[in-house]
Amino acid sequence: MVETPDPLWDPDLPGDHELERLTTLLGRYRHVPGPLPTAPALRRRRSGRVLPGAAAAALVAGMAIVAAWLPWRLQWSEHRQWAVEVEADARTLPATLAVGQTLATAATQSATLQVARIGRMQVLPGTRVRLTDTRTGHHRLELLEGSIRARIWAPPGHFGIATGSSETVDLGCAFEMSRSPQGDGTLRVTSGWVMHRVEGQETLVPAGSTLDFSAERSGIPLASDAAAGFRTAVIRFDQAMAAGQRPPDAEARVAREATAADRFSLLTLLTRYPALASGPLYTRLATMFDSAPPPGHRAAWLHGDVQAMNLWWEQIPRPPKAWWLNWRDALDRAPAVPAAG
């Protein structure tokens, strides 16, 4: 990606009007170096009379900066254009992307989109994307074909990518996605979580997992390092179940090939097809939790009881309610500060 100078991190660069206003308001809290303290002063600091006050002032200043910066980062005028950064060999691409406009990279070109102020998305060679909507709290584009890499730091649902009839919704994360002209694609999550929706079906995909999807449906999320035998068994069994079949040999193979690292995949399978609780997948999954399921749990699952399912879902890591816990996704590539608007 292109490294963009950012006045948020480099005070020597000029900022926009809003950034200068915030800098002026917070200027009273800035640190001004003074003469080195004398030995008695150092002793007073060690006594705890001076240092706590300075630490408190620094904490208050930091909280004020974050309180002012975060709303500014999330705010975005409706239909405001996104900035486009291009490599030296892609000067023919536009400098901005407007709603309804398509960005297409040639086989030797790549570009980086600034997703409002909440993140960045790399558009790889041979890719077409179209911006469909952008405003505070709602940024959407469509991946027509090709591959992208996105890193977003914002509340869940602020950013999403459509791929035909399906949509991938960011829950505060970094992910990669590819799609063929026929609508088949792959989603790989590297940080946080995403939600993949297609035809009313919602599938959670956690960091370290890969999801294959088609124009009609999504597959089962699999650990990126899942064994080839387990991966093949799950894909075939899921396709058979979607077609109304339940081959016992395929079901037994999934249970046999599964390891503790595949717990999320088994849980997704059983949730999507509650009838599987009558077979070996339930038995295998039960061994992957610290305690045995309570009496009646299996029967309740067979009837699609949500409470029975949540008993196991709540025992695995879930998307953080505090999305800002993935703060590294904001610092990896801080977005440049565009003109106020």
C-alpha positions, 0 to 999 in steps of 0.5 A, spaced: 500 500 500 502 507 499 504 510 505 500 517 506 503 523 510 498 524 515 497 530 520 494 526 525 501 523 526 506 528 524 505 535 527 509 538 522 504 537 516 498 542 515 491 539 517 484 541 515 480 546 519 477 541 524 483 538 526 486 545 527 481 547 531 481 541 535 489 542 536 488 549 539 482 547 544 487 541 546 493 545 546 493 547 553 494 540 555 501 539 551 507 537 554 512 543 554 519 541 556 523 545 561 529 545 565 531 538 568 529 538 575 534 538 581 535 533 586 530 535 591 525 536 586 526 528 584 525 526 591 519 530 591 517 526 585 519 519 588 514 521 594 508 521 590 506 528 591 507 531 584 507 525 579 500 522 580 498 529 578 502 529 572 499 522 570 492 524 571 493 530 567 496 526 561 490 521 562 485 527 562 488 530 556 489 523 552 481 521 554 479 528 551 483 527 544 480 520 543 473 523 545 474 528 540 477 524 535 473 518 535 466 522 533 470 525 527 473 519 524 466 516 524 462 522 521 462 522 513 457 526 509 452 522 505 455 521 498 462 524 499 467 521 494 472 516 497 480 518 495 483 513 491 491 512 492 494 509 486 501 506 484 506 509 479 503 504 473 496 506 475 496 513 473 490 512 469 485 510 475 481 516 478 483 520 484 476 519 487 470 514 487 463 517 487 457 513 489 455 509 482 462 509 480 466 503 478 473 502 479 477 497 475 484 495 475 488 492 469 492 486 470 498 490 472 494 495 476 492 496 484 489 501 488 487 503 495 481 506 497 480 510 503 473 507 506 471 514 508 475 515 515 474 508 518 479 504 514 482 502 507 481 497 502 486 494 497 484 493 490 488 488 487 489 487 479 484 485 475 478 487 480 472 491 479 468 494 485 462 499 485 461 504 490 453 503 492 452 508 498 456 512 503 454 516 509 455 516 517 454 509 519 453 506 513 458 504 507 457 499 502 460 497 495 459 491 490 465 487 488 463 485 481 469 481 480 477 480 482 480 480 489 480 486 495 483 486 502 480 491 507 482 493 514 476 496 518 476 499 525 469 501 526 462 499 530 459 493 527 455 494 520 458 500 518 462 497 512 459 492 508 461 488 501 455 486 496 457 480 492 451 479 487 445 476 492 450 476 498 453 481 503 459 481 507 458 485 513 464 487 517 464 487 525 470 490 526 476 486 522 481 485 517 479 480 511 480 478 504 475 477 499 475 474 492 469 473 487 469 470 480 465 473 474 460 467 475 459 469 483 463 464 486 468 466 491 472 466 498 472 470 504 478 469 509 478 473 515 485 475 519 482 479 524 476 480 528 469 477 525 465 478 519 458 476 518 456 473 511 449 473 509 445 470 503 438 468 501 436 470 509 442 465 511 447 468 516 454 465 517 459 468 522 466 467 520 472 468 525 479 470 525 483 465 522 477 462 518 476 461 511 469 461 507 467 459 500 461 462 497 457 461 491 451 466 488 446 462 492 449 460 498 455 460 503 459 454 505 461 452 512 467 456 515 473 452 516 480 454 520 485 456 514 489 451 517 484 445 517 487 438 514 485 437 507 481 431 509 476 434 514 476 440 509 474 436 503 469 432 508 465 438 510 464 441 503 461 435 501 457 433 507 454 440 507 453 440 499 449 433 500 445 436 506 443 442 502 440 438 497 436 434 502 441 428 503 444 425 509 449 420 507 451 417 513 458 415 511 460 422 509 457 424 516 461 419 520 468 422 516 467 429 518 466 427 525 472 422 525 477 427 521 475 433 526 480 436 531 479 441 537 481 446 532 475 445 528 470 446 533 467 452 530 466 448 524 462 443 527 458 448 531 456 451 525 454 445 521 449 443 527 446 450 528 445 450 520 442 443 520 439 441 527 437 434 525 445 432 525 444 432 533 442 425 532 448 423 529 456 422 531 457 430 530 453 432 536 457 426 540 464 429 537 462 436 539 460 435 546 467 432 547 470 439 545 467 443 551 469 443 558 463 440 561 458 435 559 451 437 556 446 437 561 440 432 561 435 434 555 440 438 551 441 433 545 433 433 545 432 440 545 437 441 540 434 436 535 427 441 536 431 447 534 431 450 541 435 456 541 437 456 548 440 449 547 444 452 542 446 458 545 449 454 551 455 451 547 455 458 543 457 462 549 463 458 551 467 460 545 470 466 543 465 471 540 465 478 536 467 483 542 461 487 544 466 493 545 469 493 537 474 498 539 478 492 542 481 491 535 484 498 536 490 495 532 486 495 526 486 502 526 493 503 527 496 499 522 494 504 516 491 510 519 487 513 514 489 520 511 485 526 513 481 529 507 478 536 507 472 537 512 465 536 509 
